Each structure stands twice: as structure tokens, then as C-alpha cells.
């Protein structure tokens, strides 16, 4: 079994809670302020209180929806991490790999190379058409392949600073297994369903010799 470092989905849950619920905190603060204002001006205080209560309900409903979106992504990361954990002993899986202010879902290091893995738990039919990843025939808000290519570059830069200069392959993994083609390479990024991970990573191909891999893992584990 591969050695697992870090907790999958941890950052997604923290970020989702903060991003999703901070408007609720503001609306609750406004409700408190309206009560104080009520003693100075009952009419203005009452109006502000009603507005604050409406804002609180709206913020709560919208916030919970955003939180659930992040938590769904976290569950996808947990699923992918679980599959990566079944790789052979020589593999190491770093969940929530931090580079500066960036959190990469998973970084996998093993005999067949180093991979930056971005997990998506999208619903809908995922296809690759005309060089783009589409969901139900529509372009997503931002390109996931551009995102993971950037993340792979960040990982490569961090490892170079630590003393290892090698290739980092970007991988876009769909935890929902909704990618119609199951596996493809798009602009240097491997696009894959989670059910294809085991056979794709667990190969006889050796890119990093054992001694060099051991040195690399040591560098990754010692990063502050």
C-alpha cells in the first residue's frame, strides 16, 4: 500500500466553511446592530432588523449551498486518495500539498514519476471536444486543464527549490467517473476517471530509480 501524507479534503472543507458562511456572519452582526439602533430610533431600528433578518435567511441558504459544493469536492478528494492509497509500497501520496498560498489536491511520487492531481467531482457528462473539457456540452467557468497545469508548474518549482529537478505531470481526475472517454491526454494533461487510476499509475515503467525516489521523498517530507 502507498504511504499517505496529509488529510484529503481538509482544505476544501475549511475554505468552503469560510467562503460559504462569512456573509451570514455579516448579516447576524447587522441584526445585532439593529437592536442597538432600536433604542435610539425605534422605526429605523425595526426597519434595519427586518432587513437584517431577510439578509440572514438569504445568506444562510446561499451559504449552505456553497458549503455543500466545497464539501462535495472534499468527498471526491477522499475517494481519489483512497484509490491512490492502494498503489504499491513504493508510492507516496501527499494530500493537500501546500505551495505558498496554493493547495494542490494530491501529489503522487513513485517509480513512474511525479504527478500533480486535481480532483473534480462534477455531475453531468464530461467530454473533450476541440481541445476543451466540456460538461454536458458546455465550457466550465474556468479551464480545469489550465488549472492543473499551473498546479503542476507550482509543484515543480517547489521541488526544484528543495533540490530535485524533474518532470511533474498534471493529472485531472474525475471522482464522479463521468468522463466519457475514461482516459485521454489534453495539452500535456492526463484526463482520467478515478476508476482508471490504479492501472494508470501502477505500471512497470521506472522513471525515477529507487535511490533517487528515496531522496525525493525525503525532500518532500522535510518541506516546512
N, C-alpha and C positions, 0 to 999 in steps of 0.2 A: 504493500500500500504506500502511496505517496505521503510525504510529510507535509502536513498542513500548518501554515503560519497565518495567524490573524483570524478574525471572525467575519465570515461572509455577510454582507448586507448591513453591517453595523453603521457605516457612514450614511447609507441611504436612509436608514430609519431616523438617525439624528437629524439629518438635513431635512427630511420630509416633515418631521415634527416642527422644526423651527420655521421652515418656509410656509408650511400649511397653516400654522396656528398663530403666527405673530399678528395678523390683522385682528384676530379675536382678542388678543391682549389689549390692543389699542381701543377697541370698542368697549371693553369692560372698563378701561380707565376712563373713557368718556362718560360712561354711565355713572361712575363714582363722582366725576366732576359735576355732573348734572345735579346730583343730590346736594352737593355743597352750594351750587348756584341757586338751588331752590330756596334756600334761606334768605338770599339776597333779593332774588326776583322770582317769585313762585311761577309766573307764567313762562318766563324764559327757561327756568329750570325744568319745568314739566315738558316743554317742547323738546329740550335737549335730551331729556330722559327717554322720551318716546323714540326720538331719532336714534339714540344710542342702543336702545333695545332692539329696534329693527336691524340696525347695523350688526349687532351681536349675533342675531339669528342668521343673517345672511353670511357673515364671516364664518360662523360655525359650520354651516352646511357646505360652503365652498372649501373651507379649510379641511374638513374631514375628507372631502373628495380628493384633494391634493395629497393629503397624508396617505390615503389608501393607494394612490398611484405610486408613491415612493415605496411603500411597504410591499406592493406587488413586485416592484423591481428587486427589492431585498429578497423576496422569496425566490425569484429567479436566480439571483446570485447564490443562494443556498443550494439550489438544485444543481447548478453548474459546478459549484465547489465540491458537492458530494460525488459527482461523476469524476471530476478530476482527481479526487482522493482515491479512486480505485486504480489509478495508474501504478506502474511498478515502483519498487522502493527507491529507485534512483531519481525519481521525480520529486520536486518540491513545488508546492503551490502557495504563493503569497497572496492572501486575500486582502483587499483594501490597501494596496501598495501605494504609499504616500510619496509624491514627488512635489515638493514645495506646497502649494495650496491645492494640488490636484490629487484625487483619489482614483486609482485605477482598480477596477473590479477584481481582477486576478492577474498575477504574473506567474507564468509557469516556466520553470527551468528544469531541463532534463537532457538526456543524451542527444535527443533530436533537435535541441535548440532552446531558445528563449522566446516566449510568446506573451504579448500583452493582450489580454482577453477582455473585451467589453461585452457584457451580458445584456440582452434585451428580452423582456417578457411581453412582447407585443401580441395582441389578438388580431385576427384577420389574416388574410392570405398574403404572404411575403414573397415577392418575386424580384428578380434582377432583369431590368429592361433598359436597353440603350445606355448601359453603364451606370445605372442608378438603382438603388434599393427602393422598392415601392411597397406600400401596404394597401391592399385592396385597390391596386392601380393608382394610388396617389403618393406623391412625394411626402415624406415626413417633414416636420418643421425644420429639422436640421439633418444633414447627411451623417448617418451612423458610421459609414466607412471613413469619412474625413475625420470624425471624432476619434475613432480608434487608431487611425494612422498618426494623428497628433499625439495620442497617448503612448504609442509605441516609440515615437521620437523622444518623448519625455523620459521614458524608461531607459532608452539607450543612452541619453545624456547623463542620467543619474548613475548608470553603471560605469560609464566612461570616467566620471568624476571619482568613482570608487576604485577604479583601476582595472576595469575589464572593457575591452573594445571588441564588440561582436555584434552580430545581427540580431535585431529584435523584430519578430514577425507579428503584425497586427492580426487579431482574430476577432471576428464579430460572431458571437454565439447566441442563437435564439433558444431560450429556455422553454418557450412555448412550442418548439418543434414545428413552427408554422412556415418555415422556408420551403417552398415547393421543390426546389432543386436539391435540397438536403445539403449539398456541398458545392461551393464554387469559389473561384478566385477573382476578385474585382479590384483592379488597380493596385495589386500587391497585397490586398487584404483577403484573408481566408474567411469566407462567409459560410456558416455551418449551423446545423441543428444540434441541440445538445445530445441527441441520441447517436450522433456521429463522432462525438469527441473521443471516446475510448479507442476506436480503431484508427482514428486520425493521428493521435499523439503516440499511441503505443505501437511503435514500429521498430524495425531492426536497424534503421538508419542512425548512424552515430555522427553527429556534427561536433559535439563537444566531448573530447576524451575524458575519462574518469578523473584524472588528476586535475585537469583544468576545470571541470564541473565542480569538484570539491572546493577549489579555490574561489570560484564564482559564488557558490552558496555561502561560503564564509563571508565574502564581501557583502552579500545581500543581507545576511543575518546581523552583521555588525553596523549596518546603516542606522544612524541616530534617528 
